[in-house]
Amino acid sequence: MTDFQRVLRLFSTIFVISAVLAGGLTAADAWLHIPLADFLVKKLADIMFACVTACGGVIAGQQIESRKHRQHD
């Protein structure tokens, strides 16, 4: 497994865990009315957005590197 694949797997795992936690917290808040649930869901959404942004940056960086290697060959 390359470093590129490891980084993508890490960010996708963090994204999925955050999504599951946000969904569970939203469901729990619907029944139990947790005081800070909306704040926590917003923070989890921020984490998910950061993961999507990081994946986009990693993919863009990988494409730039592959272009550089093709030009030198």
Order of alpha helices (4+ residues) and beta strands (2+ residues): alpha-alpha
